[in-house]
Amino acid sequence: MPAFYSDFKKIMILVILFSVSNLMADGLFHYDARLHSPLTNQLVRINAGLSSALAALETDSAAVTEEIVFPARPMLMSLIVPGLGQVYNKSPWWKTAIFAGVEVAGIVGWWSFTNKAEDKRLEYEEFADLHWDLERWYSNSQLIFGDDWESVIRGTHHLTLIINDQYWSSDTIVYLQSVYNFNEIDWAHDRDYYENIGKYNQFVGGWDDPFDDPDDSEGNWYTVEKDVGDSTENIIMTVNKDKYLDMRLENNDLLKIAGYAVTAVMFNHVISAIEAVYSSQSQARKRNTDTSVGLIYDRNARYGVGGLAFSMRF
């Protein structure tokens, strides 16, 4: 009875260890056939056969059911539509939601701020056309700049004048006004015009504020100092010119925000593509990783088992 109990105990220990090995990994290694008892050896052979059969079935099943994932495919999909590569990789839903959400928010933000900027552009252009005039510019410049008015009005920046479908530069205005009436002279309402009348002293005379001393800070006309790097420039301002510049500044700010939205969309495409490739490769590494747990034979041990060995192959 004690001998049978001893053999039964050995068999149960080996069965448990073999079962744990097969549940946790690919099978045993370092196994030595000298592990006592013919009955034990028979159990080992049966267990090994079952393990081999199960492994073959698993391999065949995996070969049939495993879906091949190509890293380049999710990358291209995410470059086109952020989040689509994550769907292909079967990543957690929140990844797709984040990339799709950033994409939608970026596009909506760009569209919204671009339209607001366009409305503001039309607003400041209408304001300029209402409050700035070519003939007023010519006459007021003589009051503002005194004897230097001709050199100032010619200046370094120019408007495009239109007379009978012919184009002239504004630096010829002194000659043109001696030949044509101002009601015969029109000017191009282009980008240079809307920029120049707000930026340079050369064109300040065209604003319709009642003219007074620019040195009087309480009047309609006043002078402000502008830091231009290595020096300070005195800019002649009027109340209407100041309003006009505020509207242009608001337009530029809106365009900048729209630009930031476009940048966010571009980065969203790139980051989604990078994450899709990383996830694809990470999944591939997991599929190609094998683990193994087995017994180590030790003839000096009580039951011939010296311990467990664990390995990982990738």
CORFEN-V888539 format. One line per field, one symbol per residue. ss: DSSP state (H for helix, E for strand, C for the rest). phi: phi as a letter, one per 30 degrees, with the letter a starting at -180 (. if undefined). psi: psi as a letter, one per 20 degrees, with the letter a starting at -180 (. if undefined). A space follows every 10 residues. Layout:
# CORFEN-V888539
ss=???
phi=???
psi=???
This chain:
# CORFEN-V888539
ss=CHHHHHHHHH HHHHHHHHHH HHHHCCCCCC CCCCCCCHHH HHHHHHHHHH HHHHHHHHHH HHHHHCCCCC HHHHHHHHHH CCCHHHHHCC CCHHHHHHHH HHHHHHHHHH HHHHHHHHHH HHHHHHHHHH HECHHHHHHH HHHHHHHHHH HHHHCCCCCE EEECCEEEEH HHHHHHHHHC CHHHCEECCC HHHHHHHHHC HHHHHHECCC CCCCCCCCCC EEEEEEECCC CEEEEEEEHH HHHHHHHHHH HHHHHHHHHH HHHHHHHHHH HHHHHHHHHH HHHHHHHCCE EEEEEEECCC CCCCEEEEEE EEEC
phi=.ddddddddd dddddddddd edddadkcbh dcdddhiedd dddddddddd dddddddddd ddddcdddcc eddddddddd bejddddddh deeddddddd dddddddddd dddddddddd dddddddddd cbbdddeddd ddddchdced ddddhcbbcc cbbhiccbdd dcddddddcb dddcccbdcc dddddddccc eecddddcde dbdddcdcdd cacbcbdcjc accdcdcbdd dddddddddd dddddddddd dddddddddd dddddddddd dddddddccc bbbaccdbdd ddcicclcbb bbbb
psi=ghgghgghgg ghgggggggg ghhhbiaqrk ppijmqphhg hghgggghgg ggghgggggg ghhghppppp hhghghghhg ophhhhghik rqhhgggggh ghgggggggg gghghhhggh ghghghgghh jpqghhgggh hhhgicijhg hghgaiqqqo qpoljqpqqi ijhgghiihq qhiiprqpma ggghggiihq hhjhiiqjqp paoiioiiah prpqppokej rppoppqrgh hggghgghgh ghghhgghhh ggghgghggg hggghggggg hghhhhhjpq qpprqppoii rgjjoiaqpp qpp.
